[in-house]
Amino acid sequence: MQSTASPARGPLTGISSMATRQLLSELTAAYAQRTGQSVFIAAVGGVDAAKRVQAGETLDVIILASDAIAKLVASGHLRPDSVVDLVHSGVAVAVRAGTPQPDISSEDAVRQAVLAAPTLGYSSGPSGVALAQLFERWGIAEQIKDRIITAPTGVPVGSLVAKGDVALGFQQLSELIHVDGIAIVGPLPPAIQITTTFSAAMTSACTRVEDVNALLDFMVSPEAAKAKRRQGMEPA
């Protein structure tokens, strides 16, 4: 692919949710090395990221869960013709390193592990919402509500597991694999796996259309696929 980026100009700027932080760091470093175009993408909680875009912060590119991107397109903050799906990201289960690992091989096994855990943790993002709905469907939400700890926006669930604040943590694998002090038990079984698609789009106010298009082309290229899998995600 022949890039049309303009290396002589300043860095492209963007914002993303925490789940894609490591991936985007790797991809933007590779892109800068390849083209000379630097890219700075701030990673914050997904809810905060959307609020900053809605508040009119000057940015070039946004990477968030696909439903959040769709809402920002609908509100006129993002260019609809620029939206690309980057990755599919699944949820995994973690415990503190050195503690017994529960059976999570089936839906019923996960349900039993949840019921047995003294404390449970998940994020305030899409995966956390989906887990809360799953516990409702199982009919155990009321029973376990006092044991649930929702990680503050921008705080990895894995860090709470590592400190011992949470016995059984649920978060996207991409956010767990770089946390010290935890053991990843494995992904949720297929019957209840929660997959979030992360998409990227150009802001409506962006004045560097060709530069951002070149960046997005790189992010969805076969060349980027290995990095996506390295970071616990699948190419979209």
N, C-alpha and C positions, 0 to 999 in steps of 0.2 A: 504494500500500500504506500503510495506517495503522499506524505503528509503535506498539508497546506498551512501548517501552523507558522506563526511568525516569531521565531526565536528572539529577535531583537526587542520585542515588546515585553512588558512586565508579565508576572505570573498570572495564569488563569486562576480564578478563585471559586470556591464552592463550599458546600456544606453537606454532611452526610450523617446518618445515624451511626451509633457505635458498632453495630454488627458488621459493617463493611470497612471499619477503620484500617485494619491490618492489610486487607486486600487492596484498598485504594492507595495506601502508602507504598505497597510493592509496585502496583501498576503505574502510579504517577512517577516513581523513581525510574522505572524502565522507560517510560515515555520521555522523560527529560533527557535521559542518556541517549535515546535514539534520535530525538528531534532538536534538543536544545531548548525546548519550551518547558519552563517550570510551571508546576501546578500546585496550588496550596488549597487543600480541602480540610476544613475544620470538622472534627467528629464530635457530635454532642448527642444527647438523647433525641430520639426521633420526634417526640412531641415538641421539644424546644426548637429543633431544626425547622419544623413546619411553621412555628410561630415567628421565627426570625424572617423566613421568606415572606410570610403574610404581612409582616411589619415593613417590608420594602427594603430590607438590607441589600446593598449592592453586591451582587454575586453573578457568576457566569453559569455555573452548573450545579444541579441538585441531585443527590443520590439518596433515595428513601424507599421504604416499602411501596409496592406498586399502588396500593389503595391511597396512600398519602400523596403520591405523585398525581394520581387521578384527580384528587380533590383540589390540588394546587393548579392543575390544568383547568379544571372547571371554574376556578375563581379568577382565572386570567393571569396568574403569576408565572406560568410556564408555557412554553410554546408547544402546542399539541403535536406538531409535525416533527418534533425533536425527540420524542420519548422512545427509549430503547430499554428492553429488559436485559439486565446484566447477569444475575445469578438466582438460583433457587437455594434457599438456606433452611436446613432442618434443625429440629430441636434435639438436644442430647440431655442426658441425666448425669449429674456429678455428685460425688460425696467427698468429704475431707480425706486427704491422703492418709492411708493407714487404718481407715475404718472399714468395717465390713461392707461389701457391695451387694445390694439387693438384686433379686432376680427381676429383670425387666423384659423378659423374652416374649411376653404376650400382653394383651390389654389387661387381662385379669391380674397378671403378675404385677403390673405397674399400679393397678388399683390397690392391691394388697400392700405394696411398698409405700404408697401414699398414706394409707390408713395407719401403717406402723411407724411412720416417721414422726419424731417429736416436733420437728419444725420443717417447713417447706418454703422454698423461695422461688420466685420467678420475676420477670421484668414487668415494667409498666407498658411495654410495647405490644405489638400484634401477637407474639407468642404467648405472653402472659394473659392477654384477653382470651385467647383460644383455650388455654389451660383452665381458666376459671369456668368457661363454658363446658369443658369436658367434665370437670368436677360436679357441675350442676347436673349434667346428663347422667352421671353415675349415681346421683342422689346422695352425695357425701359432702356437699359444699358447706352445709350448716355444721356438720360434725367436725370439720377440720378448719373452719374459718379462723379460730383463735390461734392456730399454729402457722398460718400463712404470713410470710414476710415478703412484701413487694419491694424489690430493690428501688431505691430512689433513682430518678432519671439520671442516666449517665454513669451509674454505679454498676459494675458487672456483678451478676449473681454469683459468679465463681469466687469473687473476693469475699463475699459473705460466707460462702461454704468454707473457704480456706481459713477464715478466722474462727470458725465453729459456731457462728451465729445461725447458720442454716444447715440442717442435717442432710436434706435432699434438695438439690438445686436443679432447676430446669432452665435452660437457655439455649440459644442457637449455638451449634457446635463451633462456629467461627469465633464466638466470644469466649468459649471455654478453653480452647486448645492452647492459649498463651498464658493461662493463669497458673502460677506456681501454688503448690500446697493442696491441690485437689487431684482426685482420680476420676476420670471420665468413665462411667459405667458402660455407656454406649448410647446409640440413638434410640429414640422412642420406636417401638415396633410399628411396622407399616400400617396396621389398622388404626392407629391413633397418631401417626406422625403429623406434625404441624409444619407445613412448608410455607415460608415467606418468600415471595419473589421481590427482589430489589431492582428498581429501575432508575434510570438516569434521564435527565431532561435539561434543556437550556432554559434559562430564565427569559421571560418576555422582554426584559430591559437590557439583555445582553447585547453589546455592540460588536462582539468578536465572534460572529457567527461561524466563519470558516474555521477559526482556531478551535472552537468548541466542537464542531462537527468532526474535525480531524481527531480530536481526543476521544470522542465517543466511538468513532470508527475503530480506533485502537482497542478500546475497552471491550468491544464485542467481537474482536478478531480471534481466530484460532490461536494466535500467539499468546493471548491472555488466558486461555483455558487452563493451562498448567498452574498458573498462579491461583486461579479460582479454586481448583481442587486442593492445592496445598493449604489454602486457608479454610478448608472444611466446607466448601460450597460446590455446587454444580453449575456449569455454564447454562444460562437460560437459552 
